[in-house]
Amino acid sequence: MPVAEGVYAHIGDKGPRTSDNEGLNANLGLVLTGQGAVLIDSGATALSARRIHDAIRRITREPVRWVINTGTQDHRWFGNGYFQSIGAELIAHADGRNDMRARGGDQLAQLRALGIATANDTALVLPSRWITEPDASLQLGGMGFEFRHRGGAHTPGDMMVWLPQRRVLFAGDVVYVDRLPAILPVSNTRHWLASFDALETLAPARIVPGHGDLTDRATAHAHTRAYLETLRKHMKRSVEQGVDIGEAVRSFDGSTFGHLLNAAELMPANANRAYLELERE
């Protein structure tokens, strides 16, 4: 769907990864520069990457010259091998490199367990260009792309892509709307909130979240930031008062966020991991 001039978004399924969606239940982006297309996230398998490329060719004749991975979850980068094979340069934040190496094989096995047979044909290909700064910019095809990384969020490599000329932000998994954010063992909620501070500074006109419909700052705050802040506040107080983890998890009131998809199944594990994180801080 069009987002701004020369900027498009694919809004992925809001439900789980399945064999039907080839493990791709996340949003992707496409930016046309006039000198080549920039794909934001490459899909979950080689087959989904080919299908993404077919969809791109229905929009433009520009070749895909660059692929930006906004994070280290499988559907952000498992299509890299296909796009590298057609000549695209792969770009990501360096803080995601170790996570790609450490969890890539397990994530691929999980896709196979879902019955996604084409996972067997998917090679895990890491980017060739690594962003190392918290704030960086690149000229791709004559268009300015800015990157914001605050130590990770949902995954260590989570990086937002800002298009200042279009005032569009591809937030990756920093922003979930319509769905409850998932806190993984590799997540960092303190850094996640720091990413929101950077988002607010940019004041985007439109936000493409990692999951959910196109959104604005108010909704991003209500569905992701407010949840993380509420959860961290509760767990910080519990840790300081010596409340054991089981009671801290049971006593967390997440009813404000109960309308979000996956809330019931994700809240207990999210609370558990948030407690452990606050305990380490």
C-alpha positions in Angstrom: 0.0 0.0 0.0 1.2 3.6 -0.7 2.5 5.5 2.4 4.0 8.6 0.8 5.5 9.5 -2.6 7.6 6.6 -3.7 7.1 4.8 -0.3 5.1 1.6 0.1 4.4 -0.8 3.0 3.2 -4.4 3.1 1.1 -4.9 6.1 1.6 -8.5 7.2 -0.8 -10.9 8.9 -1.6 -10.0 12.5 -1.9 -13.6 13.4 0.8 -16.2 13.9 3.4 -17.5 11.4 1.9 -20.2 9.3 2.7 -22.3 6.3 0.3 -20.2 4.3 2.1 -16.9 5.0 5.6 -18.6 4.8 6.4 -17.5 8.3 5.9 -13.8 7.4 3.5 -12.0 9.8 5.4 -8.7 9.9 5.3 -5.5 7.9 7.8 -4.7 5.2 8.7 -1.5 3.3 9.7 -0.4 -0.2 11.3 3.0 -1.1 11.8 4.0 -4.7 14.8 6.4 -5.2 14.8 6.7 -8.9 18.2 4.9 -9.0 17.1 1.7 -7.4 14.7 0.3 -4.9 15.3 -0.1 -1.2 13.6 -3.0 0.5 13.1 -2.7 4.2 13.2 -6.3 5.6 13.5 -9.3 3.3 11.0 -12.0 4.5 11.1 -15.2 6.4 12.2 -17.7 3.7 13.7 -17.8 0.2 10.3 -18.4 -1.2 8.7 -15.5 0.6 11.6 -13.3 -0.7 10.9 -14.3 -4.3 7.2 -13.5 -3.7 8.2 -10.1 -2.3 10.3 -9.5 -5.3 7.4 -10.4 -7.6 5.2 -7.9 -5.8 7.9 -5.2 -6.1 8.1 -5.8 -9.9 4.4 -5.1 -10.1 5.0 -1.6 -8.7 8.3 -0.6 -10.3 11.0 -1.4 -12.8 13.7 -0.2 -10.5 15.9 -3.1 -9.4 16.2 -3.8 -5.7 19.7 -2.5 -5.0 19.6 -2.3 -1.2 18.0 -4.4 1.6 17.8 -3.0 5.1 17.2 -5.4 8.0 15.5 -3.6 10.8 16.1 -6.4 13.3 17.1 -10.0 13.9 13.8 -11.8 14.0 13.6 -14.3 11.2 11.2 -12.4 8.9 13.4 -9.4 9.0 16.4 -11.1 7.3 15.9 -14.7 6.2 15.2 -13.5 2.7 18.6 -12.0 2.5 20.2 -14.8 0.5 17.7 -14.4 -2.4 18.2 -10.6 -2.6 21.9 -10.9 -2.4 21.7 -13.4 -5.4 20.1 -10.6 -7.5 22.8 -8.1 -6.6 21.3 -6.2 -3.6 23.5 -4.9 -0.8 22.5 -6.0 2.6 22.5 -3.5 5.5 21.8 -3.9 9.3 23.0 -2.6 12.6 26.2 -4.3 13.9 24.6 -5.0 17.3 22.4 -7.6 15.6 25.3 -9.6 14.1 25.9 -11.9 17.1 22.2 -12.5 17.5 21.8 -13.5 13.9 24.6 -16.0 14.3 23.3 -17.3 17.6 19.6 -17.7 17.0 19.4 -18.0 13.2 19.6 -21.8 13.2 17.0 -22.2 16.0 14.6 -19.8 14.2 15.0 -21.8 11.0 14.2 -25.0 12.9 11.0 -23.3 14.3 9.9 -22.5 10.8 10.4 -26.1 9.7 8.4 -27.2 12.8 5.5 -25.1 11.5 5.5 -27.2 8.3 7.1 -24.5 6.2 9.0 -26.9 3.9 10.7 -24.1 2.0 12.7 -23.3 5.1 14.9 -26.1 4.0 15.9 -24.1 0.9 16.6 -20.9 2.9 20.3 -20.0 3.4 21.1 -17.7 6.3 23.0 -14.8 4.8 24.3 -12.0 7.0 24.5 -8.4 5.8 27.7 -7.0 4.2 27.3 -3.5 5.5 27.0 -2.9 9.2 25.8 0.3 10.8 27.8 0.9 14.0 26.6 4.2 15.3 23.4 4.9 17.3 22.6 7.6 14.7 23.7 7.2 11.2 22.8 8.2 7.7 23.3 6.9 4.1 22.6 8.2 0.7 21.0 5.4 -1.3 20.1 6.3 -4.8 20.4 10.0 -4.0 17.8 9.8 -1.2 18.7 10.3 2.5 18.1 7.4 4.9 18.7 7.9 8.6 19.0 5.2 11.2 18.3 5.2 14.9 19.5 2.4 17.2 19.4 2.6 21.0 20.8 -0.7 22.0 18.0 -2.9 20.7 14.5 -3.5 21.7 12.5 -6.6 20.8 15.9 -7.9 19.4 19.4 -6.5 19.8 19.6 -5.3 16.2 16.3 -3.4 16.2 16.9 -0.2 14.2 14.4 2.4 13.0 14.7 3.8 9.4 13.8 7.4 9.0 13.0 9.1 5.7 13.3 12.8 6.4 12.2 13.8 2.9 9.0 11.9 3.4 8.6 12.2 7.2 7.9 8.5 7.3 9.4 6.2 9.9 9.8 2.5 9.5 9.9 1.6 13.1 10.5 -2.2 12.8 9.8 -4.1 16.0 10.2 -1.0 18.2 6.5 -0.4 17.5 3.7 -2.8 17.7 0.1 -1.7 17.2 -3.0 -3.9 17.4 -0.8 -6.7 18.9 0.9 -6.9 22.3 4.7 -6.6 22.0 6.6 -9.8 22.7 9.5 -9.6 25.1 12.0 -12.3 24.3 15.0 -13.5 26.3 17.2 -11.3 24.0 14.9 -8.2 24.4 15.8 -5.1 26.4 12.9 -3.0 27.6 15.0 -0.2 28.9 16.7 0.3 25.5 13.3 -0.2 23.9 11.9 2.8 25.7 15.0 4.8 24.7 14.1 4.0 21.1 10.7 5.6 21.7 12.5 8.8 22.9 14.3 8.9 19.6 11.0 8.3 17.8 9.4 11.3 19.6 12.3 13.5 18.6 11.8 12.7 14.9 8.0 13.6 15.1 7.1 11.4 12.0 4.0 12.1 10.1 3.4 8.4 9.5 4.8 5.3 11.2 5.1 1.9 9.7 5.2 -0.4 12.7 6.8 -3.8 12.8 3.4 -5.3 13.3 -0.1 -3.8 12.8 -1.6 -1.1 10.7 0.0 2.2 9.7 -0.1 4.4 12.7 0.8 7.6 14.5 2.7 8.5 17.6 -0.3 8.5 19.9 -1.3 4.9 19.0 2.3 3.7 19.1 2.5 5.1 22.6 -0.7 3.6 23.7 -0.1 0.1 22.3 3.7 -0.3 23.0 5.3 2.4 25.1 2.6 2.6 27.7 2.6 -1.2 28.1 6.4 -1.3 28.5 6.4 1.6 31.0 3.5 0.0 33.0 5.2 -3.4 33.1 8.6 -2.0 34.0 7.2 0.2 36.8 5.4 -2.8 38.4 8.4 -5.1 38.1 10.8 -2.4 39.4 8.7 -1.9 42.5 8.4 -5.7 43.0 12.1 -6.2 42.8 12.8 -3.3 45.2 10.2 -4.7 47.7 11.6 -8.2 47.5 8.4 -9.7 46.0 9.2 -13.1 44.4 8.9 -13.4 40.7 5.8 -15.6 40.8 3.8 -13.2 42.8 5.1 -10.2 40.8 3.9 -11.9 37.6 0.5 -12.8 39.1 -0.1 -9.3 40.5 0.6 -7.4 37.3 -2.6 -5.7 36.0 -2.4 -5.6 32.3 -6.1 -5.2 31.7 -5.6 -1.9 29.9 -3.8 -3.8 27.2 -6.1 -6.9 27.2 -7.7 -5.8 23.9 -4.5 -6.3 21.9 -4.0 -9.5 20.0 -2.0 -12.2 21.7 -2.3 -10.4 25.1 -3.5 -13.4 27.1 -0.8 -15.8 25.9 2.1 -13.3 25.9 1.6 -11.4 29.2 2.8 -14.0 31.6 6.1 -14.6 29.8 6.6 -10.9 29.1 6.1 -10.2 32.8 8.6 -12.9 33.8 11.3 -11.6 31.5 10.7 -8.0 32.6 11.2 -9.0 36.2 14.5 -10.7 35.4 15.7 -7.7 33.5 14.8 -5.3 36.3 16.5 -7.6 38.7 19.8 -7.3 36.7 19.6 -3.5 36.4 
